[in-house]
Amino acid sequence: MSTAVRFHDQHVDETGPSFRDDVIAGLGRSPKALSPKYFYDEQGSLLFESICRQPEYYLTRTEEGILAAAAEEIAALVGPESLLVELGSGASRKVRLLLEAMRPTRYLGVDISRDFLLQSTRRLAADYPWLEVHAAWADFSEHLRLPAGVEGRRVVAFFPGSSIGNFAPAEAEAFLAELRRALPRGSGVLIGVDLVKDHDLLEAAYNDAAGVTAAFNLNLLERMRRELGATVEPGNFRHRAFFDVEVSRIEMHLVSESRQAFIVDDHHFEFAPDETLHTENSYKYSREGFRALARRAGYRPDAAWCDAEGLFSVHYLSHD
Ligand SMILES: C[S@@+](CC[C@H](N)C(=O)[O-])C[C@H]1O[C@@H](n2cnc3c(N)ncnc32)[C@H](O)[C@@H]1O
């Protein structure tokens, strides 16, 4: 097998919303808000990798521990020769814990961060020469379809990192239902879901002492400067993340330090002191709460795994 990555460009959508349009719409709204998908330019992807290494960020190491321990069981559930599709594949690191046990025929990494996706999938192809590696530059919240030429009798959609938590529960249900419709019967979804826990632990994970999550959040403003010529000064904002018990979610914001104004592509925006730009939600579930959501989305929740401390869960959802 060649180590070249087959690249599928699904991002070209002349009529769809772009970073520029969404920034202008999001800053013009009250309260101001922007989708977390815009964190991920190349710099954002690198910063996310650094977040994963922070001691407070239990999510990555815990999910990796669960996947490593359950790899054989997961492989037995899925069977060999599947098409393994990773949504939001990032560094394509967690999937390495599954490949030897699962022995899929094909891997398709799907990510919005184009250059990072290409680098990661190239490394994967070089390290696993028996695997046919594809990369799709796509927005999974807009396009949920397999690129032409990437078929599989049985598809496993791998959605790690608790990225499902970025959707509100009703959106998560709709997203999973749409994903199910895109999968052939006999397929499944292997999904990482962060759990409700001690609030201090949760808040610490999004407020690491080294300030990496803060830099990741502020990179959104840097990206507006780099790509849109925005006159915003990132130094005039600070990072804020807290757990809202009522809705069981971490909220991330960029808080304005003072009254300020800036321009994005001829559009004028103002922030009052302490006014925020809401940049991310990360919903936390109970194991049963998530299984119920998956059932409503049309799946049969199959096996689920959890670490000994009950911090994180991984679920296999069958599409019978
Ligand atoms: C929280 S990170 C998880 C990365 C990796 N899967 C992990 O578990 O460590 C989210 C990943 O999804 C990608 N992503 C976020 N929103 C996306 C979207 N709407 N469409 C495609 N990729 C997206 C990001 O670029 C990033 O690589």
The ligand as an SDF file (V2000), in Angstrom:
LIG
                    3D

 27 29  0  0  0  0  0  0  0  0999 V2000
  -11.4610   18.9960   20.6690 C   0  0  0  0  0  0  0  0  0  0  0  0
  -10.4790   18.7360   19.2470 S   0  0  0  0  0  0  0  0  0  0  0  0
  -10.3080   16.9600   19.2810 C   0  0  0  0  0  0  0  0  0  0  0  0
   -9.1220   16.4830   18.4700 C   0  0  0  0  0  0  0  0  0  0  0  0
   -8.8950   14.9550   18.5520 C   0  0  0  0  0  0  0  0  0  0  0  0
   -9.9570   14.2440   17.8730 N   0  0  0  0  0  0  0  0  0  0  0  0
   -8.8080   14.5110   19.9910 C   0  0  0  0  0  0  0  0  0  0  0  0
   -9.7130   13.8070   20.4260 O   0  0  0  0  0  0  0  0  0  0  0  0
   -7.8280   14.8750   20.6570 O   0  0  0  0  0  0  0  0  0  0  0  0
  -11.6540   18.9870   17.9540 C   0  0  0  0  0  0  0  0  0  0  0  0
  -11.1660   18.6440   16.5600 C   0  0  0  0  0  0  0  0  0  0  0  0
  -12.2640   18.7290   15.6640 O   0  0  0  0  0  0  0  0  0  0  0  0
  -11.9780   19.6360   14.6070 C   0  0  0  0  0  0  0  0  0  0  0  0
  -13.2430   20.3320   14.3300 N   0  0  0  0  0  0  0  0  0  0  0  0
  -13.9050   21.1880   15.1450 C   0  0  0  0  0  0  0  0  0  0  0  0
  -15.0650   21.5640   14.5860 N   0  0  0  0  0  0  0  0  0  0  0  0
  -15.1260   20.9310   13.3800 C   0  0  0  0  0  0  0  0  0  0  0  0
  -16.0820   20.9150   12.3260 C   0  0  0  0  0  0  0  0  0  0  0  0
  -17.2170   21.6210   12.4170 N   0  0  0  0  0  0  0  0  0  0  0  0
  -15.8300   20.1530   11.2400 N   0  0  0  0  0  0  0  0  0  0  0  0
  -14.6830   19.4320   11.1420 C   0  0  0  0  0  0  0  0  0  0  0  0
  -13.7340   19.4150   12.1020 N   0  0  0  0  0  0  0  0  0  0  0  0
  -13.9610   20.1460   13.2120 C   0  0  0  0  0  0  0  0  0  0  0  0
  -10.8770   20.5230   15.1040 C   0  0  0  0  0  0  0  0  0  0  0  0
  -10.0830   21.0410   14.0660 O   0  0  0  0  0  0  0  0  0  0  0  0
  -10.0980   19.5900   16.0270 C   0  0  0  0  0  0  0  0  0  0  0  0
   -9.1280   18.8620   15.3200 O   0  0  0  0  0  0  0  0  0  0  0  0
  1  2  1  0
  2  3  1  0
  2 10  1  0
  3  4  1  0
  4  5  1  0
  5  6  1  0
  5  7  1  0
  7  8  2  0
  7  9  1  0
 10 11  1  0
 11 12  1  0
 11 26  1  0
 12 13  1  0
 13 14  1  0
 13 24  1  0
 14 15  1  0
 14 23  1  0
 15 16  2  0
 16 17  1  0
 17 18  1  0
 17 23  2  0
 18 19  1  0
 18 20  2  0
 20 21  1  0
 21 22  2  0
 22 23  1  0
 24 25  1  0
 24 26  1  0
 26 27  1  0
M  CHG  2   2   1   9  -1
M  END
$$$$
